């Protein structure tokens, strides 16, 4: 879910330990549905709890400031992927020099840039989405795509297959993310390379019901975004993500209409905890 302003969502990929990402706007997508509470694991290091994989931080950075871009980019380990939104819908009507510059900066740092496109819950004409795909490549050199406002319903499966097939056909090396914001019909897992299956508050995350079919897929297929999370709950939120077979996560203390207006106050600590115990590769 994205506001109709220039938006950038950044996903940081921490280095894998030996195994295997705007993110979105609360005003457009309902928070993930909750269910009876599950027992929360102890607050331990996510990397230590798996012994295999490091979490990859997905940052819906809904800000324009080059200074905040720099703050995000300077964190170590280096970011792996950035989701770029220009208009709140897609690439917009013309190239934007500011975003061209930051996209080039990200690519120069070795990061993959993904272009944000809203599908309006499967109601946006596929031809418009395909135009955005072409514009991202022509204007920003971006071929991987983050599809937001994905319905997750079986009625729109054919629509999303068509769109994703177009993106992969346009560039065989592209990666496509889907964001339904909660667990979709299972058939969506065969469509998207990564599926964002939770977006909501920490309180909602504590009671998240994880479908049994999640165990049929690698953690790298899933992303979670958790906002309104206090610093004292950060480690537990990351640990819960790991225990729920999630490899891509973003946790922030931001809240309100746009909890992604800046980086969390504990940004450096979040990166450190998520990558704790990870060997450089």
URVENWO-V510126 format. One record per residue. N is the residue number from 1. RES is the residue in one letter. SS is DSSP state (2 for helix, 1 for strand, 0 for the rest). OMEGA is omega in degrees with one decimal (NA if undefined). Layout:
# URVENWO-V510126
N|RES|SS|OMEGA + N|RES|SS|OMEGA
This chain:
# URVENWO-V510126
1|X|0|-173.6 + 2|X|0|171.4 + 3|X|0|-179.8 + 4|X|0|172.3 + 5|X|0|177.7 + 6|X|0|-172.5 + 7|X|1|174.5 + 8|X|1|173.7 + 9|X|1|-175.8 + 10|X|1|173.3 + 11|X|1|178.1 + 12|X|1|176.7 + 13|X|0|175.3 + 14|X|0|-172.3 + 15|X|0|-178.5 + 16|X|0|-176.9 + 17|X|0|-177.9 + 18|X|0|177.5 + 19|X|0|-175.5 + 20|X|0|NA + 21|X|0|NA + 22|X|0|72.6 + 23|X|0|-131.7 + 24|X|0|-173.5 + 25|X|0|-177.5 + 26|X|0|-179.2 + 27|X|0|-175.1 + 28|X|0|-175.7 + 29|X|0|-179.8 + 30|X|0|177.1 + 31|X|0|-179.8 + 32|X|0|-179.5 + 33|X|0|179.9 + 34|X|0|-177.5 + 35|X|0|-179.2 + 36|X|0|-171.7 + 37|X|0|171.9 + 38|X|0|177.5 + 39|X|0|-178.5 + 40|X|0|176.6 + 41|X|0|177.0 + 42|X|0|-177.9 + 43|X|0|180.0 + 44|X|0|178.7 + 45|X|0|179.7 + 46|X|2|-178.4 + 47|X|2|-179.3 + 48|X|2|-176.5 + 49|X|2|-179.2 + 50|X|2|-174.4 + 51|X|0|-175.4 + 52|X|0|-170.1 + 53|X|0|171.6 + 54|X|0|174.9 + 55|X|0|174.4 + 56|X|1|-175.9 + 57|X|1|179.4 + 58|X|1|-173.2 + 59|X|1|172.2 + 60|X|0|-174.3 + 61|X|0|-175.7 + 62|X|0|179.7 + 63|X|0|-177.4 + 64|X|0|-170.2 + 65|X|0|175.1 + 66|X|2|179.9 + 67|X|2|178.9 + 68|X|2|172.5 + 69|X|2|-177.8 + 70|X|2|179.0 + 71|X|2|179.2 + 72|X|2|-175.2 + 73|X|2|-175.2 + 74|X|0|-178.8 + 75|X|0|177.7 + 76|X|0|1.2 + 77|X|0|-177.5 + 78|X|0|176.8 + 79|X|0|179.5 + 80|X|0|-174.5 + 81|X|1|177.8 + 82|X|1|177.3 + 83|X|1|-171.1 + 84|X|1|174.9 + 85|X|1|-177.4 + 86|X|0|-168.3 + 87|X|0|-172.8 + 88|X|0|175.5 + 89|X|0|-179.1 + 90|X|0|-173.7 + 91|X|0|179.2 + 92|X|0|-173.9 + 93|X|0|-178.5 + 94|X|0|178.3 + 95|X|0|176.5 + 96|X|0|-173.9 + 97|X|2|179.6 + 98|X|2|-178.3 + 99|X|2|171.9 + 100|X|2|-177.8 + 101|X|2|-177.8 + 102|X|2|176.5 + 103|X|2|177.6 + 104|X|2|178.0 + 105|X|2|179.6 + 106|X|2|-179.6 + 107|X|2|178.7 + 108|X|2|178.8 + 109|X|0|178.3 + 110|X|0|-179.1 + 111|X|0|175.0 + 112|X|1|178.7 + 113|X|1|177.3 + 114|X|1|-179.3 + 115|X|1|178.2 + 116|X|1|174.6 + 117|X|1|174.3 + 118|X|1|176.4 + 119|X|0|178.0 + 120|X|2|177.7 + 121|X|2|177.8 + 122|X|2|-177.7 + 123|X|0|179.3 + 124|X|0|179.8 + 125|X|0|-178.9 + 126|X|2|-179.8 + 127|X|2|178.1 + 128|X|2|177.4 + 129|X|2|-179.3 + 130|X|2|175.7 + 131|X|2|178.0 + 132|X|2|178.6 + 133|X|2|-179.6 + 134|X|2|-179.5 + 135|X|2|177.5 + 136|X|2|179.5 + 137|X|2|-176.1 + 138|X|2|-172.2 + 139|X|2|-174.2 + 140|X|2|-178.1 + 141|X|0|-175.6 + 142|X|0|-179.2 + 143|X|0|174.1 + 144|X|1|-167.8 + 145|X|1|171.8 + 146|X|1|179.6 + 147|X|1|-178.6 + 148|X|1|-178.9 + 149|X|0|176.4 + 150|X|0|-173.3 + 151|X|0|-177.3 + 152|X|0|-177.6 + 153|X|0|-178.4 + 154|X|2|-178.7 + 155|X|2|-177.8 + 156|X|2|-177.6 + 157|X|2|-178.4 + 158|X|2|178.6 + 159|X|2|-177.0 + 160|X|2|174.4 + 161|X|2|179.6 + 162|X|2|-177.7 + 163|X|2|-177.9 + 164|X|2|176.6 + 165|X|2|177.7 + 166|X|2|-178.6 + 167|X|2|179.4 + 168|X|2|177.9 + 169|X|2|179.9 + 170|X|2|175.4 + 171|X|0|-173.8 + 172|X|0|-178.4 + 173|X|0|-176.7 + 174|X|0|173.4 + 175|X|0|-178.2 + 176|X|1|175.2 + 177|X|1|174.8 + 178|X|1|178.0 + 179|X|1|170.7 + 180|X|0|178.5 + 181|X|0|171.8 + 182|X|0|-177.2 + 183|X|0|-177.4 + 184|X|0|167.1 + 185|X|0|-172.1 + 186|X|2|-177.9 + 187|X|2|177.4 + 188|X|2|-178.8 + 189|X|2|177.8 + 190|X|2|-178.0 + 191|X|0|-177.0 + 192|X|0|173.5 + 193|X|0|174.2 + 194|X|1|-180.0 + 195|X|1|177.1 + 196|X|1|-170.4 + 197|X|1|173.4 + 198|X|1|168.8 + 199|X|1|-178.1 + 200|X|1|-177.3 + 201|X|1|175.9 + 202|X|2|178.8 + 203|X|2|177.6 + 204|X|2|-178.4 + 205|X|2|180.0 + 206|X|2|-176.8 + 207|X|0|-179.0 + 208|X|0|174.8 + 209|X|0|-178.5 + 210|X|0|179.4 + 211|X|0|-178.5 + 212|X|2|-176.9 + 213|X|2|177.7 + 214|X|2|-178.9 + 215|X|2|179.6 + 216|X|2|-174.8 + 217|X|0|175.3 + 218|X|0|179.8 + 219|X|2|-178.3 + 220|X|2|178.9 + 221|X|2|-170.1 + 222|X|1|174.2 + 223|X|1|176.2 + 224|X|1|174.7 + 225|X|1|-172.0 + 226|X|1|179.8 + 227|X|1|-176.4 + 228|X|0|-178.8 + 229|X|0|-179.7 + 230|X|0|178.5 + 231|X|2|-178.9 + 232|X|2|-179.9 + 233|X|2|-176.0 + 234|X|2|-176.2 + 235|X|2|-179.4 + 236|X|2|177.4 + 237|X|2|178.9 + 238|X|2|179.1 + 239|X|2|176.3 + 240|X|2|179.0 + 241|X|2|178.7 + 242|X|2|-177.6 + 243|X|2|-179.9 + 244|X|0|174.8 + 245|X|0|178.7 + 246|X|0|-179.9 + 247|X|0|-176.7 + 248|X|1|-174.8 + 249|X|1|170.6 + 250|X|1|178.1 + 251|X|1|-179.6 + 252|X|0|173.8 + 253|X|0|174.9 + 254|X|0|179.4 + 255|X|0|179.7 + 256|X|0|-174.9 + 257|X|0|176.7 + 258|X|0|-179.6 + 259|X|0|-176.8 + 260|X|0|-177.0 + 261|X|0|177.2 + 262|X|0|177.1 + 263|X|0|176.4 + 264|X|0|-179.4 + 265|X|0|-178.9 + 266|X|0|-173.8 + 267|X|2|-178.6 + 268|X|2|179.0 + 269|X|2|179.4 + 270|X|2|179.2 + 271|X|2|-179.7 + 272|X|2|-179.3 + 273|X|2|-178.2 + 274|X|2|-176.4 + 275|X|0|-177.6 + 276|X|0|177.9 + 277|X|0|-178.8 + 278|X|0|178.0 + 279|X|0|176.2 + 280|X|0|-178.3 + 281|X|0|NA
